Amino acid sequence: MAVPKKKTSKSKRDSRRSHWNRQARAQAQKALSLGKSILTGQAQGFYYPIDEDDEDED
C-alpha cells in the first residue's frame, strides 16, 4: 500500500542546493583556469593536439 513521503525540511533542502552550487562554482573555476593555462602555453599534464595540416593549407 502506498504511503506518503515525509516532507523534507527547508534546512536540508537549502543545504543540498548550496552544496550543488559550490560544486558547480568549483568546476567552473577549474575549467576557466585550464583554459587560461592552455592559451598561455603553461598547461602541464594536458594534451592539446595542434593539426599541422591546417597550417599548411593556408
C-alpha positions in Angstrom: 0.0 0.0 0.0 1.3 3.5 -0.9 2.5 5.7 1.9 3.1 9.4 1.5 6.7 10.5 1.8 7.8 12.7 4.7 8.4 16.3 4.0 12.0 17.4 3.6 12.9 20.3 5.9 13.9 23.7 4.5 17.3 23.4 6.0 18.1 20.1 4.3 16.8 21.4 1.0 18.9 24.6 1.3 21.9 22.6 2.3 21.6 20.4 -0.8 21.2 23.4 -3.0 24.2 25.2 -1.6 26.3 22.1 -1.9 25.3 21.7 -5.6 26.1 25.4 -6.2 29.5 25.1 -4.5 30.4 22.1 -6.8 29.3 24.0 -9.9 31.3 27.1 -8.9 34.4 24.9 -8.3 34.1 23.2 -11.7 33.7 26.5 -13.5 36.8 27.8 -11.8 38.8 24.7 -12.8 37.6 25.0 -16.4 38.5 28.7 -16.6 41.9 28.0 -15.1 42.6 25.2 -17.6 41.5 27.3 -20.5 43.8 30.2 -19.4 46.8 27.9 -19.0 46.2 26.3 -22.4 46.0 29.8 -24.1 49.2 30.9 -22.3 51.0 27.7 -23.1 51.7 26.8 -19.5 49.4 23.8 -19.4 51.2 20.8 -17.8 49.6 17.3 -17.9 47.0 18.3 -20.6 47.5 17.2 -24.2 46.2 19.7 -26.7 46.8 18.4 -30.3 47.5 21.0 -33.0 46.7 20.0 -36.5 49.7 20.7 -38.7 47.7 20.0 -41.8 45.5 23.1 -41.2 48.6 25.4 -41.1 49.9 24.0 -44.5 46.7 24.7 -46.4 46.7 28.5 -45.7 
